[in-house]
Amino acid sequence: MRASGRAALGSLRIEKGYRAWGSELTPEYGPVESGLGWTVRKDDRRFVGGDAVGSRASTRTLRCLVIDDEQTVMGSEAVVSGDASVGYVTSGAWCPSIGSSVAYAWVGSGISEGDRVEVMYLDRRLPATVSPEPLFDPAGERVRS
């Protein structure tokens, strides 16, 4: 084990696609919208909230954005496509294993992997690509070794 700071842990979390309570995980959005639908029973909904999970219809989806610029976003920045606002950033960090700035954002469900969007950062528009996740060790080989 090595000592690491909060920012280092945050960037590792984002690289691996782990969600954080209060930013990516909130009472407002369910597990399916958060990309965690695989954690919910599909054949037996006899649990607290099971009916609600099965009947939710959401207009937003959590997406991973790889930002073209080295600028790190902090969270709450607007995500735009053309001139239309399509969502907002929940968290972001410079991810050294990826070599890019990465953010998670709640965006409209019409935004898909491979789409190009921009993140509003102060007076700049940072181009970004909606990317599949996790970015680091997608097969989970390093976690299991």
N, C-alpha and C positions, 0 to 999 in steps of 0.2 A: 504494500500500500504506500501511496505517496500523498502528501498533503496537496490539496488543490483548492482553489478558490471557488466562490459561488459562480463567477462568470464561466470558469472552465467547466464546471458541472452542467451549467445551462447549455453551453455549446455542445457538449457530449450528448445531452438529452435530445437536443434538436437533431443532431446528426443521426441518431438511432431511431428517431420518430416517436420518442416517449412523450406523452402528453403531461401537462401540468395542471393541477386543480386551480381554478380561478382564472385561467387564461384559455386553454384549449378545452378544458372540462368545466362546464358550468351547469347549473340547473336548467338553463334556457335551452340547451341542446341535448339531445339524447345520444346514446352510444352509436347508432347507425350514422348520424351526421358527423360524429367525431372520428369516424374511421375505426370504431371498435365494435362493430356489429358482430364480429366473430366471437365476441365474449358472451353473447346473449343466447340463451336457449331458443331454438326455433320450433322444436317439436312439442315442448311442454311450457306453456305460458303461465303456469300456476305459481307465480311468485309476485310479491308486491311490485306493482307497476308493470306487470307483464302485458296487460291489455293495452296500456298506453304506449308501450314500446312498439307493439305490433300495428298500431293505428296511426302513428305519428306521420305527418306530412310536413317536411321542412323545405324551406326555400334556400337554405344555406348548407354548405359543406365545408369541412375543414380541409384545406389544401396546403401542400408544401410548396414554397416559392424559392427558387434559386435565383438570387439577384446578380445581375451582370456586373454591377459596380462593387467595389470593396467596402462601400459604406454599410455599416451595420445599422439596422433599424431597431427600434426599442419596443414598439407595441403601440397600438391605437392609431397608427398611420392609415390613411385611406388607401384602398387598392382600386385602381381605375382601369377601365378598358376603353380606349378611345377617350371620349369626354364623359363617359358614364361611370359613376361610382358603383363598384360591384362588391365591395366588402371592406374589411379592415384587418390589420395585422394584430395577432394576439401576442406573439413573441418573436424575437429574432436574435441572431448571434453570428459572429464570424466563426466558421467551422473549419478548423485547420486540417482535419482529415479529408475534407472535401475540397478545401482550397477556395471556398466561396463564402459569401454572406448568404445566410439562409433564414427564411422566416416562415412562420405558420400564419395562415389567415383564414378567417371565415369569409367565404365568397359565395356568390349566387350559384345555385346548383347547375346552371348552364355553363359554368367554367370547368373545363376538363384538362386532364394531363396533356402537356404539350402546348397549351394555349399561352400566348404572350400577354402579360399585363404590366402595369406600372405601379410602383409604390410611391406615394407622395411623401417626400421627406423635406420638410421646410419648404424651400422654394424650388426644389428639384423633383424630377420624375425619374425614379430608378427603374429601368427595364428589368423584368423578371420573367422566368419561365415556370409554369406550373409543372412540378416534377413528381414522378412516382416516389414512393417512400417505402422503407427507410432508405436514406441516402448511403449510410454506412452499414456494411455487413448485412445486406438485405436477406441473405439466406440464414442468418443467425449462427453461422459456423463459429465465429469467434466467441460468441456468448456461451456456446455449449462446450467449447474446448477448455 
